């Protein structure tokens, strides 16, 4: 099987020659340049012989064109990007949110990088999925994580108007990524957790706009939902119109077998990213073993639950494939 056939078979719960796997990180100092990002992503994929490529965009690209300024200096130290300035500082400022062109600024840069990456892999039969963020995730970043405060303060309709603008821009971005040749979108939902908001609020301010974006990507065959964080709204998210379900498995519920049975979808996950960062080889091998045992090796794409943070250990990243091959090669009859 080539990589595209392998991933496609996993998504459809068919037998594969091996369990497909991948992982991703950030590329600080590189990910603001379309060409450098494309080539570094390609090199990353080739180095670790990954079965699919998730674009490794910087996590703030979606808000740059809305007028934000971001400091990325802490990422290489294991930290996160920080917003230095945002035009949405008060609830009244939501009226300033206007549609962004996907042919200009940061959105055009990300699409250009995707186009270059697709050209690099055009003869390699490897799936590529393009990272987009949920509209309410973008809105929360845009206002310095105060979107719920603004809703509670009585500005819900103003927030909804801005969400409509953000959703339309993101839908255009997703559709264009698929048109360029991406095999799907990696739809990152960072607000759909009970620790952040309750179900009723998310059903009003989150899900309708999520569905709008996913509908725009409907021509993809590998659309993936990334449910970010702990205590996710699993009962809300499990029926989203995607092919693959990704969450922080082993860090938070649901369990592997529970998630597969209740979603009926191919799972993407199974590797605890903190164990990768801490170079805990025994933990990673055990997680691969358990994932194979719990799923029978079908409907499974082994990945971390989220981005692997710096510092990256090349030896540990290479170990993931060798551990997978070791578990797959077990013939003792008791592995799964």
N, C-alpha and C positions, 0 to 999 in steps of 0.2 A: 504493500500500500504506500502511496505517497502521502504527504502530510495532509493535504486537503481531503483525500479519500478517508484517511484515518479519523480526522475530526468530524467529518460528515457522518461517518458510520457511528461514532460515539453519540452524536446528537440524536440519532435515530435508533439508539439502543441495539445496534447491530454489532456483530462480533468484529473485533479489531485485531490486527497482528500484534499490537502493543497498546498500552494505555497512553493516549496523547497527554502531553504536558507542556507547560510554559510558565514563565514568570516575567515580571517587569519591575522597573524602578524609575527613578527620575534621572534626568541628565542635566544637572545644573551647569550653567556656563555654556551649554550647547543648545538647550531647547528653546532659545529665542531666535535661532537662526534656522530657517527652513531646510537648507541644504545640509548643514552640519547635523541637524536632528535626524534627517532621513538616513544619512550614512552611518551615524552612530547607532541608530536603531537596527539597521541592517547588520552591522558588525556584531551587535549584541546577540541577535538571533542566530547568526552563523557560529559564534563562539560556543554557544551552549546547545546548538542543534535543537532549537525549540520547534514545537509542532504548530504553533500559530504565533502571530505577532499582534500584540496589543500596542497601539501607538502610545508612546511615552511622552505625551504633551505635558508642559508645565501645568500645574493644577489651577492656575489662575487665568489661563488664556481666555476663558469665556467672559471675563469681566473687564478685560483691558479696554475693549472698544466702547464700553459703556462709560469710560472716563476714569477708571481706577489707576492708581500708581502702586506698584508692588515691589517689595524688597525680597529678593531671592537668596540673600547671602547666607542664611542659616541652613539651607538644605544640605550642603556638602558636609555639615557638621552633625547631620542627623536630625535637624530641626525642620521647620515648615516655613513656607512663604508667608510674608506679613503684608497686609494692606497699609500703605503709607497715607494714601488719600482716596476718598470715595466721594462722588457727588451726591450720594444719598445718605445724608447725615441726620435729617429730621424726617418725620412722617410726611410732611408736605412735599418733600423732595422726590417722591415717587413719580410725580408728574414730569420730572426731567428725563425719565427713562424713555428713550426713543429707539425705534428699530435700527439695527446695525446691518450694514451691507456685508455679505459673506465674501465680497470681492475686494474688500479693503481691510487694512489693519491686521489685527491678530487673527481674525477668523480666516482671512485670505492666506496668511502665513501658514496656518495649520493645514489648510487644504493643499497649499503648494507643497508642503513637506510630505503629506500623504501621497500626492501625485508622484513625487520623486521616489518615495519608498516603493510604491507599486511598480514603477519602472524598474527598480533594482531587482525586484523579485518576480518579474513577469514570466520567467521560465522555470520557476522553482516549485510551483504547485503548493504554496503555503498560504493559508488563510490570513487575512489582515483585518482586524477590527479597529474602528476609529472611536476614540474616546469622546463622549459628550456628557454633559452634566444635566441633571434634572433642573427644570426651571426654578423651582423653589430653592434648590441648592445654590444656583447662580444668584438669585435674589438675596439670599441670606449673606452670601459673601459680599454682594454689592453694597449692603448697608451696614457692614461691620458686625454681622450676626445679631441684628436687632429686629429681624422681620417679624418675629412673634410679638415683640414688645409693641411694634407699630400696629399689628392686627388687634391686639388687646386694647390699644389706646383708641380704637374706633376708626382706624383708617383701612379697614379690610377691603373696601371697594377700590381705594387707590392702589393698594397692593395687588389686587386682582387685575386691574388695568395694566400695571407694569408686568405682571406675570404673563398676560396675554402677549405683550410685546416680546418678552424674553422667549416665550414658547414658540412664537412664530419665527423668530431669528434662529433658534436652535433647531427647529424643524427643517428650515431651509438648509442649515449646515449639515444635518444628518442626511437629508435627501441627496445633497450634492456629493457627500462622501460615498454614498452607495453608487451614485451615477459614475463617479470616477473609477470605481472598481473595488471599493472596500467590500468585504464579505458580510459585514454587519457593523453595528455600533456596540460599543461598550458603554451602556447607559448607567452612569454613576449617580446613585440616589443617596445623598448624605444626610437627609433630614427625616427619612422615614423610619425613625426609631422612637420607641415609647419614652425614652429618657429625654427626648427633645419636645415632642408634642403628642397630643392624644389623637386617636383614630379619626374623630369627627373633623378636627381641624385639617388633618392631612387629606381626608376625602374631599374637602372643599377647596383647599389651597395647593394641594400636591398632585393627587392622582389625575384629575382632568387634564392638566397641562403635561404630565408625563405621557399620557396616552396619545396626546396630540403629536408629540415628538416621535414616539415609537411608531405611530401610524405612518409618519413621513419616511421611516426607514423600513417599511414593510417589504421592500424588494430584497432586503438582505436575508441570507439563510443562516447567519450565525449571530443574530442579535442577542446580546447578553445583558442581563440585569445585574448590576453590582449593588447589592444592599450593604451599604457601608455602616460600620459601627456595631455596637452591642445592643441587645434587646430590640432587634429589628421588628417591624410590623409585618411579620411573616404572613398573617392571614390576609392582609391587604395586598401584599406584593406577589404572592404565589401564583395568582392567575393573570399576571401581566402578560401581554402578547409578545413574548420573547421565546427564543429557543433554548437558552441556557440560563441557569440561575447560579449566581456567584455571591458568596457571603463569607464572613469571617469564621469559617468552620473551625472547630476545636476551641475558638476563643469565645463563642457565644452560641446559643441554641438558634435553630434546630440542629439535631444530630444528623449525621450523614444519611442514614437509612430513612429517617423521618422526613427529611427534606425531599429525598427522591420520590418516596411514596406519595407524599402530599402535593407535590408540584406536578409530578408526571413528566418532569423536564430533565434534560441532561444537567448534571451538576458540574460546576467549575469551582474547584477548591480542594481542600483536604490537607494543605500544608500550612502550618502555623508560621506566619512570617517572622514572629519574634524568635522562634527557634532557629530559623535560618540565620537571622542577624547574630544570634548568640552562638552559632555554630554547634548546635546540639544535634549531632548526627544520629544518635540513637532515637531521639524524638521524631525526627523526620522519617527515618526508616519505619518506625512503628506506625506513624500516621499513614504512610503509603500502604503498609500491610493491612491496616484496619479499613482503609478506603476500599481496597480490593476485596476484602472479606465481606464488607457490608453491602457492596453493590454487585459483587460477582464480576467486577471489572467492566461492566457495561453502563452506558449512560454516564460516563465519568471522564472529565478532563482534569488532570492533576495540576493545580496551581496554588499559590498563596491566596489568602482571602483578600489581600489588598497589596498595595505597592510595598516592595522590600526597601526599607530605609537604609541610608548610609550609616556606618561604613559597609561597603560591599566586600565580601570575601570570595574571591574567585574560586578558591578551592572548595568552599562550601557550596557555591552555586553549581559547580561541576559535579559535586557529590550527589545532588538530587537525581540526576539521570542515572548514575551508577547504582544508587539505592533502588530506584524504580526497576531497573533491569534485574537487580538481584532478587527483588520480591517477585517479579514476573517469572523469573527462571526457576522458582521453587517447584520441585516436583515431588515433594514428600507426601502430597495428598491431603495435608491438613491445613494448608494456607487459607483456603476459602471454600 
